[in-house]
Amino acid sequence: MHIPLSEFRYALRQLRKNPGFTTVAVLTLALGIGANSAIFSVVYAVLLRPLSFHDSSRLVAIQTTQPGRHDEIEVSYPGFLDWRAQSHVFEGMSAFDQRGFTLTGRGEPVHLTGAVASANLFSVLGVPPALGRGFLPGEDKTGTSLPIVLSHGLWQSRFAADQKIIGQNLTLDGQSFSVVGVMPAGFQFPVERTPMDFWTTIAVDTRGPTPMTSQRGSSYLDVIGRLKAGVTPLTAQTEMAGIQAGLNLQYPENRPKGIRIVGELDAVVGEMRQALFILFGAVGLVLLIACVNLSNLLLARASSRSKEISVRKALGATQSMILRQLLIESLVLAAGGAALGLVFASWAIQLLTRLAPGGLPRVMESGLNLQVLAFTGTVALLTSIVLGLIPAFQGGKDELASSMKEDSRSGTESPVRRRLRSALVVTEMAFAIVLLVGAGLLLRSLLSLEKVDPGFAKDHVVTFGLDLTYDHAHKVDFYNRLLAKIRATPGVRSASAATPLPLEADDVTTSFDVEGHPMKQSERPVTTLHIIDQNYFQTLKVPLLRGREFNLQDDVSGATPAVIISQRLAQQVFHGEDPIGRRIRPDIGTGDSGAPMRVVVGVVGDVKAEGLGAPSIAESYVPYSQLPMMDMSVVVRTEIPPGDLVPTLTAEVQALDPSLPLLHVKTLDDYVSDSVGGTRFEAVLLGIFGGLAFLLTAIGLYGVISYTVARRTREMGIRLALGANRKAITKMIVRYGTLLACTGVVIGLAAAFLLTRLVSSLLYGVGPTDPLTFVCAPIALIAIAVLASYIPARRAANVDPMVTLRQE
């Protein structure tokens, strides 16, 4: 359909004639469209954009599960080899792990994050290196040299994009690696917020007297597979479940496991999918409220132009021409709002990426790309149609005689138009109450989480990690010497070391035997194991409930193997009996039946190890000197601000070993704050959207009441001239506005009662029908509605009847 350019010029002239209306309309639309574009940018980057691997829809994560646990657990290397050998539905299957390494011999020592994988990783992903080659078959076997493939970023930043890097040797954690390739720019695997610096093969784990790759009970690998063409995840699930059932029977010493096949993109996104879609729906409601508001404004404007429209019809304009002209005006408004909205969106995207929790992958890739621009254009087009249709149809139906009569005599608008305007106000009230209730629930949930006792004192504690390349005996000696130096440092109250720290997503889970209570492997209790220094509980102020803490006697050679257990473990295993002196045998994740029995020497309070919102779990603690499996994090309780002590701690570490940088320097406050990062992100954004809805609704109701009062000025003057009480007029108008608000609130509460169940999985300490939230949100909205009605009501009650009648 051809639209004359003159109609667009006419629309621009009409909008220029009303700069106040045009400014309000464009700004309102810019807020709504900009917020939607920003959220869509994040949703597209995180959820909708395919992974940057060849035919990524066929990539799946192969996860193992255990009874009583909702999260996935890793697989052992022998278990992975069994899967790969027995499955027939995959083109390829690769295992991988990620960990830290220290690069030395190339300037200042630097800590790098790398992925250790089976040799076929890059072929499974379908992405070859940009320079050199990938791993060759067999390069993940025992006795082979250690190849390394660099990320494009590390190659540029650390090695100045040296084309001759291939074949050079690098020293990582004291071992020599040969550079065989460089990956393309933008390649990232695993897909996380922190990109990998390099990739090497699992041959790095085949060394030592008891290599991890030989331990069927040592579960530490994630697995990704590429389905054969035409194979569905359900088919793969069926086959892999059968394979795992056979392995459970073949190796009864291992705790039985289940299998779960998940699309790799779903595995990457995890639990954030639902939260992002809820936020996307919420910001959509904000745009709808903005549209309703502007529809009311345009309807009012159409009423004021009814004489103009009627005259145009009398001069030969058809109703379709009138409708088209009004739609063009709304399209021009929407285009202006979209253009300004993109500016707002660019700012909002920066804010979103800063607010996003650390576990939200790919969020840093959000931006104003072609997909976001197409979305914004579509939203602007739909918005223009929504904005224009109602006023256009109403404006197009005016008849010349009725319009002239209405404009010159009655001073009131038609009942149909008045009912339509009221319905629009009720609609935006209903939308606003849904958003306010949702925001209130998440804010209450966040407050509940922040009040949870984590089981330890989080204030004035700084932590840092170290990447030690020593053997076990030297590691124990290094930590003992370092902690002694730190404890003697001014400003330090106490110091210890542990792995993992509370709320650190790096649990070591093991099953164990209880002496005198033989049981099947599948029935053995499970505990999260912490390896600690003797002052750990004192430093974190975890209460000792029974028995004793570790002491120097536990560190001497030949000491009796000891263990301290949490209150939850004591209740689950010993059922109220005194556990002190009892003996348990944790298999320490190795499945080694020769592991020693350990005497329970103490019981400590429960600690929130998996998140403030998660229930406390059964935990056990072993002295580091008796089980120096891995590096620990140093924990220091200070008498001064923790940040002020970091330079001193750095000096103490480098006095013992100048090649050691401090890694992951954080306070316990940071760990606690990060654990509620997802809830905070959702609550803050929904709170912002609720606040926008609250403001737009108040403005909308104020506009409707003001317009109604303006149209009824002559009526008010007559009432006052006939002796009407000014308070009665004020009360009448406020009652009208309040009635609209209450009607919208009732409808909105009914909708919120149904819709808030969608956010139930995001809540903690508050139900989806929390009475306080469902009472406070309506009260706040009705209160602002009364205020928005009172201001124009007061103005109407103060008119001079004689002046009004003379003007009419």
N, C-alpha and C positions, 0 to 999 in steps of 0.2 A: 504494500500500500504506500503510495506516494504522499508524503507530508510536506506541504509547502514550507519553505524556510521562514516565510513571513510569520507563521504561527509560533515558531520558536522565538523570533524577535519580539512578537507581541507578548509572549509569556515573560520574557526578560524585562520588558517595560513594566508589566504589571507588578512583578516582584520588586523592581527598583522603586516603584511608587510607594511600597510599604516596607521600608528598610528594617523596621523593628521586627515585624512578623518574619521577614526573610532571614534575618540574623538568628532569631530564636529557632526557627525551623531547621536551618542548616546546622547549627551547633548541636541541637538535639539529635538529629540524624547522624552527625559525625560521631557523637559519643556511642550511639547504638551500633552503627556499622563498624566503627573502629574497634570497639571491644570484641565484636563477633569476628572480625578479621584477625585480630591478635590471637584469640583462642583457637580459631581454625588453623592458624599458622603452626601452633604447638601441636594440635591434634594431628595435622597432616604429617609433621616431621616425626612425631613419635609413633602414631598408630597406623596411618594410612599409606605412607610412602614405603614402597617395597624395600627390603634390605638390598644393599648394593652388591649383591652376589649374583652370579649367573643363575637364572631360573629359580629365584629364591623361594618360590611357592612350594618347591619340592624339598626344602630343607626343614628338618624336624629335630627337636631336642628329644633325646631318649633319656628319661629320668627314672630313677628307682625310688620306691616308696617303702615305708615300713608302717606296720600297724600302730595306731596311736599318734602318728605324726602327720601333719597336713603339708609340711614343706617337703620338697624333694631332697634326696641325699645323693652323694656322689657314688661312683662305682670304682672298684679296684681295677688295676691293669689286667690281671688274669681274667677277671670277669668280662672286661671289655673285649679281650681276645676271643673269649668263648662266644660272645654275641656276634662278633664279626665273622667268625668261622661258621657259625650255624645258621645265620639269617640268609634269606634269599630275596628279600624285598627291597634291598638297598643297593644302589650303585656304588656307594662307598660309605664308610663310617669312620669317624675320627674322634679320638679322645684328647682332651686338653685340660690344662690347669694354668693358673696365672700366679705369679709370685714376684718378689723383688730381688734384684741383683745389684751388686755394686761394681761399677766399671772402674778399673784402675789402669795405670800405665798410659793414659791418654790425657795428660794434664791433671787438673784437680779431680779427685775421686767423685763420682756422681752416682746417685741411686737411680736405677732404671726399673721399669715395670715390664716384664716379659711374659710370654705365653710359652709353655712347654707342651708339645703336642706330638701325636703320632705323625709319621712321615707323610701321610697322604692328606694332610689338612687342606692344603691349597687346591688340590684336585677335587676334593669334596666340595669346597666353596666355589670352585670354578673360576678362580682368579689367579692368573700366573703372575710372577714377579715382573716388574717393569725393567729391572736390570739383573743380569745374572740368571740364576735358576732357583727353583724350589728345592725341597728335600727329595732325595732319591730313595727308592725302596731299600729297606735295610739300614737306613741311617738312624733308625730308632732302636737298634739292637745293641746288646751288650758288647763292649769292646770296640765299638766304632768311634771315630773322631766326632767331635761336637760341632755340627754346622750351625750357622746363625743367619737369619734373614732379617734385615733392618727395616724399620718403618721409613717411609719417605721423609717424615718430619725429623727423625733422629739423624738420618743420613745428611739432611741439609743443615741442621742446627749444630751437630757435634762434629761432622766430618766434611763440612763445607761442600756438599754434593760432589765429592771426589769420585770421578768415574773409575779410578783405579782401586777402589775399596775392595772389589772382589778379590778373594784370595788372601787378604790381610788377616792377621790374627788379633783377637780382642781378648782381654783378661777379665772375666766376670767371676766374682766370688773365688778368686784364686785359680780358676780353671781356664784353659785356653780354648777359644772358639774360633772357627774359621768362617769368615764372611762369604756366603755363597750367593746372596741375592739381596735386592732392595724391592720392596713392594710399591705399587703405584700410589700416587697422592690420593688421599681420601680413603684408602683402604683401612678398615677398622674391624678387628675381631680379637677377642669377644666384643660385642657391641655394648659399650658402657660409656659413662661420662668421661672416665679417664682412659685415653687411648693407650694401646700397647706401644712400647718402644722397639720391640723386636720379638722374633719367634725362634725357638730352637726345638730340637726333638727330645722325646722322652728318654733318649739315651743318657741324658744328664742324671736320670733317676736310677740307672742300672748299676751305678758304682757304689762301692762300700761293701762291708761284710754282710749286711742284710738289706739289699736294695728294695726300695718301695715297690718296684715293678714285680717282685717275686712274692709279695705278701697279698694273698687273696683277701685277707681281712682288713687291709689298709685301703679304705675307700676315700679317694681324694680327687677323682677325675670327673669332668663333665663330658658328655658325649653328644655329638651332632651327626646326623646321617642325611644322605640324599636319597630320596625314594626313587625307585625306578619309574619310568614313564608309565602312567596309567594306574599305579598303585596308590591307594588311598591311605590316609593315616589310620583309619579303622582296620584295614587289612594288616598294616604293620603292627598295630596294637595287638591284634589277635595272635600273630606269629610270635612276636617278642614275649608276650605273656606266657606262651607255651614253652619257649626256650628258657625263660627265667624259672618257671615251675620245675623244669628238669634240673636246672642248676641248684635249686633249693634242696632237691632230693639228693643230688650227687655230693653236695658239700653241706651236710647237716650241721657242721661246726659253726657255720656262719648264720647269722640271724636271717630268717626268710625275708625276701624282698618281693615287692610287686613292681610292675612296669607301667609307665605312663608316657604316651607319645603325644607331644605338643608341637604345634607349628613353631618354628624358630622365632618368628616375629612375636607370637603370643608369649613365648618363654622370655623374650627380651623385655617386653612391656610389663608382664606380670600383673600385679594387682592395680596398677595405675590406669588400666583401660577403663574400668567402670568410673573411676573418679573423673577422668578427663571428659568422658561423654556426659556425665552429670553436669560438669561445669559448662560444657558446650550447650546443653539444654537450658541451663540457667541464664547464660548470656543471651540466648535466643529470646527468652522471656523479656529481658531488658529491652531488646529491639522491638518486640511486640508492644510493650508499654509505650515506647517512644512513638511508634506508629499510631497507636490509639490516641495519644496526646495530640499528634499533628493532624490526625483525621478530624478531631474536634476543632482544632484551630482552622483547618480548611473548611469545615462545615460552617463555622461561624463566619468565615470570610465569604463563603458562597452565599450565606444569608444576606450579608451586607451588599453583595453584588447581584441580588435577585432582580433588582430593577434593570440593571445593565443587561443581564441575561435575557430577561423578558423582552426588552427592546430589540435585542439582536434577533430573537426568534420572530418578532413581529416584522423585522426587515428581511426575513427569509432564511435565517440560519436554521438548519435542521437540528434535531436533538443529538444526532450522532456527531455533528460538527461541534456542538457545545461540549459534549462529553469528551471528544478528542482534545479540545483546547484545554479543558481542565486537567486531563491526564498529562498533557505535555507540560503544564506548569508543575505538576507533582514530579514528573520525570526530571525536570530541570533542578528542582529542589533536591531530589535524591542524588543526582549527579554531583551537585555541590557538596552534599553531605558525605558522599563516598570519597570525593577527592580530599576533603579535610579529614575524613575518617582514616585514610591511609597514613596521614601524618601522625594522628593519634595512635594508630596501630603500631607504627615503627617505634614510638616511645613505649607503648605498652608491652611490646615483645621484649624489649630490653629489660623492663621491670619483671616480666614473667620468668625470663631466664635467670635473673638474680634470685627470685623467690623460690624457684623450682627446687625440690629436694634432691639430694645427691644421688638417689637411686633412680631418678627419671632419665632414661637414656635418650640420646639423640636430640634432646631439647635445645642444645646449643646450635643445632642446624635450622632452627626456626628463623623465618625471615620473609620478606615481601617477594616471594618468587612468583612464577607465572600462575601456579595453582591458586595461590592466595589472591592474586589480582583477578583471576577468573571468578573465584568465589565472591569477592567484593563486588564485581560487576553484576553478578547474578543476584546478590542480595539487594543491590541498589535498584535493579529492574523490578524485582518482586515488591520491594518497598514502595516504589512509585505507583505500582498498580494498586497495592493495598491502600496507600494514601489517597489516591485519586478516585477510586471507584465510588465510595460512599458519597463524598461531596459532589462528585460529578453527576451521579444519578439524581441526587436531591436537587442540585442546581438545575439540571436539565428538565426537571418536571415542573418548574415554576411556570405558572401562567401569568400573562401580562396583567390581567384584571386583578387577580388575587395578590400579585406582587405589589402592584401600585397601592391597593387597598391596605395591605399589611404594612407597607413602608410609611404611608402617610397618615393612617388613622389609628390602627390598633396599637402600634408600638410593641407588639408581641410577635413571637415566631409561631409557626404552625405547630399543632400538637404532635404531628408525625416527626418533625425535625427535633422537637424538644425531647420526645421519647428516645429518639436515636442518640442524641447527645448524652442523655442519662444512661442509656445502655452502654455506651462507650466508657463512661466513667466507672460504672459498675465492673466492667470487664478489666480495666486496668487495676482497679482495687483488688480484684480476685487474683490477678497475676502477681501483684505486689505482695500479697499476703503469703502466697506460695513461696516466693523468694525469701521473704523475711523469716518464715518458719524454718526453711532449710538452712539459712545462714545462722539462725539462732541455735539450731541443733548442733551444727558443727562447731560453733564457738563454745557452746557448753561442753561439748566433747573435748575440745582442746583444753579448756580450763580444768576439766576432770583429769585429763592425762597429766597436766603439769603439776597437779596436787598429789600424784601417786608417789609414794615413798619407794625409791629404787632399791632400798636395802643397804645403801652405803651413803657416806657423806660426800657430796660432789663438789663442794666449794673448796677453793684454794688447793686444787690438785692439778698438776700438769703431767702429761705423759709423753713419751717419745719412744720410737722403735730404733733398733739397731740391726744391721745386716752383717752378722759375724761369719767369717770364713774359717774359723778354727775348728779343731776336733772337739769332741764332747768335754774332755777333761779341761782343755784350755778355755772353753766357753764358761764352765762353772767358775773357774778361777777369775776370769775377766769380770763377770758379774759381781762376784764377791768383792773384788778390789774396787770396782766402780761404785758400788753401793756404799762401801765404807767411806770413800772420799766424799760422796754426795751427802751422807748423813752428817759429816763433819763441817759441811758448808754453812756459813751464816745465812739465816733466813729459811733453813730447811727444818721442818718439824719431824718428819720421818720419811723414809724412802724404802721402796721394795721393787719387785719386778714380777711379771706374770704373763701368761699367755693361755687363752685369750683374755682380754679385758671385758668387763661387763658391757653389754650393749654393742660389742664388736661382732660383726657378722662373720665370725670365723671359728665356729664351734668345733671342738673335737669330741665326738660322741662315741661312747663305748658301752658294750654290755658287760656284765660281771656275774661271777658266781658268789654265793653266800655260803660260807663254811657251815656244814651241817644241814644244809637244805639243797640237796641235789635237784636239778631241774633240767628240762629239755632246753636246747639252745633257743628255740622259738619263744620260750617262756621266761628267759633270763631278763632281769630288769636292765634298764638303760640309764646311763648318766652322762651328763656333759662334764668332761674332764678339764680341770684347770691345773696348770703346772706353775707353782708359785715359789717365791722367796719367803723366808720365815716371818718377815715383818708385814706381810701383805694385809692381813686383817686389821692390824693396828693402823696402817696407813690409810686404808679405805674406811676405817671405823665400822667394819662389819662385826656385829656383836657375837661374842663367843657364848653359846648357850650351855655347853656342857664339855667337860674334859679340858684339854689344853691345846694351845697353838703349837706349831712346829718350833723347834729350838735347835741349838747347835749340835745336840746329840743326834738329830736326824740327818745331819750333814756329814758325819764322819764315815769313813770307809767301814763297811760291814754293818752299818746301822740297820735295825729292824725296819723293813718296809712299812711305811705309815701312810695313812690317808685320813683326811678330815672330810666330813660329809655335811650336806645342808640339811636343814630341818625337814624339808619336803622329802628328801631321800630317806631320812630316818623314819618318817611316818609311813612312807610307802613300803619299805622293806622290813622294818622291825616292829611296826604296828604297836607302838607305845612301849616296847621293851627298851631297856637301856642298851644302846649300841656300843658304848665304850668297851673296848677290849675284844669286840667281835671282829671277825676277819672276813674280808671280801677279796676277790681276785678280779680286778678290771683287766680285760684283754688288751687294753690300750690301743684298740683299733687294729691289732695284728692278727687276731685269732690264734695267738700262740698259747697253747695249753700249758706251756712251761712258765708263764708269767707268774710272779710270786704272789702269795697271799699277803694282804696288807692289813695291818691292825688299825682299827678305827680309834684314833686318839682324841677326836673332838667333834663337836657338832656346832655349826655356825648358823646364823640367820639366813633366810632366803634372800637372794638377790635377783633383781629383774635383769636376767641375762639376755633375753631375746626381744626386749622392747617393753616400754612402760605399760602398753596395753595388753601384753601377753601374760598369761599366768606364769607364776614361778615354776621352774622345772627342777628336777632332781639333779644336784650338782655334787661333784667330788673334787678334792684338792690334794695334789701330790707334791712333795718337795722337789725343786728343780734338780738338786744334786743327785736325787735318786732316779730321775727320768729326764735327762737333758736332751729331749727329742728335737727341739726347735728353738729359734730365737725368741726372746721375751721382750715385752714392752716395759720400760722403766716407769715407775709411778712415784711421784714426789709430792708430798703434802708440804705446803709452804706457809710461812708466817707473813710473807709479803705478797703483792700481786704476782700470780704465777708467771706472767709474761716477762716480768723484770728479772726473773731468775734464768731465763733461757740462755743468755750469753754465758753465764757462769757454768751452766750444765754442759754447754758445747765445749767450753775450755777443759772441763774435767774429763770428758770423753776423749778429746783429741790429745790430752796429755798422756793417756794410756795407749792410744792408737791414732795417729794423725790422719789415717786414711778413712776414718769412720765419720760419715755425716749423721746428724740427727734426722730421723725419718718420722713423718706423720706427727709433728708436734701439735698436741691438742690438749685442752683441759677436759676434765670429766664433765664440766658444764657443757662443753661442746658435744660430747657424746650423748648426753641426755637430750640436748636441744635437737641434735640430728635425728634422734630416735622418733621424735614427733614431727619431723620435717614434712612428711606427707600430709598429716592432719592439719598442720599449720598452713601449708600451701592451699589446701582446699578451703579451710575456714576463712583465710584472709580474702581469697578471691570471691567466694560466695558472699562474704561480708561486704565487699566493695560493690558487687552486683546488687545486693539487697539495699545498700545505701543509695545507689543510683535509682533503683525502683522506687524507693521511699521518696526521694526528691522529685522524680518525674511525676509520681502520682499526686504529690502535694501541689505541684505546679499545675497539673492538669485539672484537679478539682477547683483550684483557685481560679483558673481561667474560665471554667464552665460557670461557676457562680458569678464571677465578675461579668461575663457576657449576659447571663440571665438577668442580672440586676440592671445592666445597661439597657437591655431590651424592654425592661418593665419600669423604666424611670417614670414614664407618664402615669402608669398605674400607681406607683408609690406616691407620686405627688397628689393624685386624687384621694388616695386613702388618708394621707396626712391632712389634706384640706377638709376632709369630712370628719376629722377628729380621731383618727387612728393613733394608737400609742406607739411611740418610736421603739420602745422595748419589744412590743409585740411584733413589729416588722422585723427587727433584728432576730428575734427568736424564730420567726417563720422561715427566714432565709437559712439560718443555721440549721434548723430542723430538716430542711430540704437537703442540704449538703450532708448532714449526718446520716440521713436515711439512705442516701446513695452509698455512703461509705459502709454502713452496716450491711446493706444488701450485698455489696461486693465482698466484704469480709466473711460473711456466712458462706457464700459460694466458694471463696478461696480456701476457707478452712476445710470444707468438705473435700476439695481437690487435694489440699496438702495432706489430709489424713490418709489419702490413698497413695499419693506420690512419695511421701517421705519414707515409705518402706524401701524405696530404691536406694536410699543412703544408709540403711540400717547397718550394712557391713562396714561403713566408714565411721561408725559411732563408738564411743567408749564411755561407759558410766552414765549413759542417758539413752532412753528408748526413743523410737521413731515417733511416738505420740506423747512426748514429754509434756506434762500438764503446764509447767511453768512457761515453756516456750509458746505453747498454744494459747496461753492467756496473755503474755506480755506483748507478743507481736500484734495481735488485734488492738490491744489498748493503745499501743504507740501509733498505729495507723489511724485509729479513730480520733485520737487526740490531735494529730496533725490535720485531720480532715475538719475537725471543729475549728481549729485556728484558721485554716485556709478559707472556711466559710464565713468566719466572724468578720474578717477584714472587709470584704465587699459588703457584708450585711450592715456593718457599722456605717459605711459610706452611704448606703441606700437610705438608712434611717435618718441621716443628717441632711438630706436634700431639702432645699427650700421649695415648698409646693408652688408658690406664686411664680418663681423663676422658671420652674419646670413646665408649668402650664403655658406660660408665655412662649417658651421655646417650642412647645409642641404645636 
